[in-house]
Structure formats: C-alpha cells, structure tokens
Amino acid sequence: AEDLGIDNVGTHTMRKTFGYHYYKKYKNVADLMSLFNHSSPAVTLIYICVRQDELDTKMSNFSL
C-alpha cells in the first residue's frame, strides 16, 4: 500500500475486511475464530467490527 501511495491501509486491514465479509455471507464466527486464532467468538466479532455495524444499523432504523 505504501509503495502505491495508499494511506490508512495496514496488514490487518485486509484481514479484518475479509473477516467482516466472510461473516456477513456465511454467519459462521467459528470458522473465523479458528482462522484468526482468537480465544472466543466475542473477540472475533469485536475484531471484525460486526457488533458496532449491527448496532449502527439498528439505531438508524429506531425511532420513538
């Protein structure tokens, strides 16, 4: 990325992006947990930012 002049992209960017899209397609956190060598499903969901994404979606559709 640096050689191409692309900013704000690190080694974990692609890893996290892969995890996010894999989860959205297959909803299988156990696979990702194993691939990423995480200690729990919760750690994996936090890592791929799924919880925040789901909360943001729910809140944008919520009204009183």
C-alpha atoms as an extended CHARMM CRD file, in Angstrom:
* protein
*
        64  EXT
         1         1  ALA       CA              0.0000000000        0.0000000000        0.0000000000  PROA      1               0.0000000000
         2         2  GLU       CA              2.8070000000        2.3730000000        0.9110000000  PROA      2               0.0000000000
         3         3  ASP       CA              4.5790000000        1.7740000000       -2.4060000000  PROA      3               0.0000000000
         4         4  LEU       CA              1.3420000000        2.6430000000       -4.2190000000  PROA      4               0.0000000000
         5         5  GLY       CA              0.7420000000        5.7710000000       -2.1670000000  PROA      5               0.0000000000
         6         6  ILE       CA             -2.3420000000        4.3810000000       -0.4370000000  PROA      6               0.0000000000
         7         7  ASP       CA             -2.7590000000        5.7500000000        3.0880000000  PROA      7               0.0000000000
         8         8  ASN       CA             -4.5220000000        4.2320000000        6.1000000000  PROA      8               0.0000000000
         9         9  VAL       CA             -4.1060000000        0.6250000000        4.9920000000  PROA      9               0.0000000000
        10        10  GLY       CA             -2.1880000000       -1.7860000000        7.1780000000  PROA      10              0.0000000000
        11        11  THR       CA             -1.6340000000       -5.5050000000        7.2470000000  PROA      11              0.0000000000
        12        12  HSD       CA             -4.7300000000       -6.0440000000        9.3510000000  PROA      12              0.0000000000
        13        13  THR       CA             -6.9920000000       -4.0090000000        7.0720000000  PROA      13              0.0000000000
        14        14  MET       CA             -7.3890000000       -6.8030000000        4.5260000000  PROA      14              0.0000000000
        15        15  ARG       CA             -7.6040000000       -9.4490000000        7.2550000000  PROA      15              0.0000000000
        16        16  LYS       CA            -10.4090000000       -7.5940000000        9.0270000000  PROA      16              0.0000000000
        17        17  THR       CA            -12.1750000000       -6.8100000000        5.7410000000  PROA      17              0.0000000000
        18        18  PHE       CA            -12.0510000000      -10.4740000000        4.7610000000  PROA      18              0.0000000000
        19        19  GLY       CA            -13.4310000000      -11.4800000000        8.1600000000  PROA      19              0.0000000000
        20        20  TYR       CA            -16.2400000000       -8.9440000000        8.0020000000  PROA      20              0.0000000000
        21        21  HSD       CA            -17.4190000000      -10.0250000000        4.5530000000  PROA      21              0.0000000000
        22        22  TYR       CA            -16.9890000000      -13.7370000000        5.3000000000  PROA      22              0.0000000000
        23        23  TYR       CA            -19.1590000000      -13.3390000000        8.3930000000  PROA      23              0.0000000000
        24        24  LYS       CA            -21.8000000000      -11.3230000000        6.5300000000  PROA      24              0.0000000000
        25        25  LYS       CA            -22.0150000000      -14.0350000000        3.8470000000  PROA      25              0.0000000000
        26        26  TYR       CA            -21.8190000000      -17.2190000000        5.9520000000  PROA      26              0.0000000000
        27        27  LYS       CA            -22.6280000000      -16.0820000000        9.5330000000  PROA      27              0.0000000000
        28        28  ASN       CA            -20.0450000000      -18.5970000000       10.7660000000  PROA      28              0.0000000000
        29        29  VAL       CA            -17.9970000000      -16.9870000000       13.5000000000  PROA      29              0.0000000000
        30        30  ALA       CA            -16.4460000000      -20.3450000000       14.4800000000  PROA      30              0.0000000000
        31        31  ASP       CA            -14.6170000000      -20.5660000000       11.1390000000  PROA      31              0.0000000000
        32        32  LEU       CA            -13.2210000000      -17.0710000000       11.5470000000  PROA      32              0.0000000000
        33        33  MET       CA            -12.3150000000      -17.6670000000       15.1710000000  PROA      33              0.0000000000
        34        34  SER       CA            -10.2290000000      -20.6340000000       14.0740000000  PROA      34              0.0000000000
        35        35  LEU       CA             -8.6540000000      -18.8190000000       11.1100000000  PROA      35              0.0000000000
        36        36  PHE       CA             -7.7310000000      -15.8230000000       13.2400000000  PROA      36              0.0000000000
        37        37  ASN       CA             -6.6580000000      -17.9350000000       16.2190000000  PROA      37              0.0000000000
        38        38  HSD       CA             -8.9240000000      -15.9780000000       18.5580000000  PROA      38              0.0000000000
        39        39  SER       CA             -9.8300000000      -17.1710000000       22.0430000000  PROA      39              0.0000000000
        40        40  SER       CA            -13.5950000000      -16.6660000000       21.7420000000  PROA      40              0.0000000000
        41        41  PRO       CA            -16.3630000000      -15.7800000000       19.2800000000  PROA      41              0.0000000000
        42        42  ALA       CA            -16.8300000000      -12.4600000000       21.0800000000  PROA      42              0.0000000000
        43        43  VAL       CA            -13.2150000000      -11.4910000000       20.3840000000  PROA      43              0.0000000000
        44        44  THR       CA            -13.6880000000      -12.2880000000       16.6970000000  PROA      44              0.0000000000
        45        45  LEU       CA            -16.9020000000      -10.2630000000       16.4090000000  PROA      45              0.0000000000
        46        46  ILE       CA            -15.2430000000       -7.2890000000       18.0640000000  PROA      46              0.0000000000
        47        47  TYR       CA            -12.2010000000       -7.6550000000       15.8070000000  PROA      47              0.0000000000
        48        48  ILE       CA            -14.2670000000       -7.5810000000       12.6000000000  PROA      48              0.0000000000
        49        49  CYS       CA            -16.4920000000       -4.7710000000       13.9680000000  PROA      49              0.0000000000
        50        50  VAL       CA            -19.7130000000       -6.7040000000       13.4620000000  PROA      50              0.0000000000
        51        51  ARG       CA            -21.2920000000       -5.6860000000       16.7440000000  PROA      51              0.0000000000
        52        52  GLN       CA            -20.8110000000       -1.9860000000       16.0650000000  PROA      52              0.0000000000
        53        53  ASP       CA            -22.0960000000       -2.3530000000       12.4950000000  PROA      53              0.0000000000
        54        54  GLU       CA            -25.2300000000       -4.1560000000       13.6870000000  PROA      54              0.0000000000
        55        55  LEU       CA            -25.8250000000       -1.6000000000       16.4450000000  PROA      55              0.0000000000
        56        56  ASP       CA            -25.4450000000        1.2730000000       13.9870000000  PROA      56              0.0000000000
        57        57  THR       CA            -27.9670000000       -0.3290000000       11.6260000000  PROA      57              0.0000000000
        58        58  LYS       CA            -30.4600000000       -0.9810000000       14.4090000000  PROA      58              0.0000000000
        59        59  MET       CA            -30.1120000000        2.5420000000       15.7730000000  PROA      59              0.0000000000
        60        60  SER       CA            -30.5600000000        4.1480000000       12.3530000000  PROA      60              0.0000000000
        61        61  ASN       CA            -33.8670000000        2.2830000000       11.9870000000  PROA      61              0.0000000000
        62        62  PHE       CA            -35.0650000000        3.0620000000       15.5100000000  PROA      62              0.0000000000
        63        63  SER       CA            -37.4140000000        5.8740000000       16.3800000000  PROA      63              0.0000000000
        64        64  LEU       CA            -39.7500000000        6.7360000000       19.2280000000  PROA      64              0.0000000000
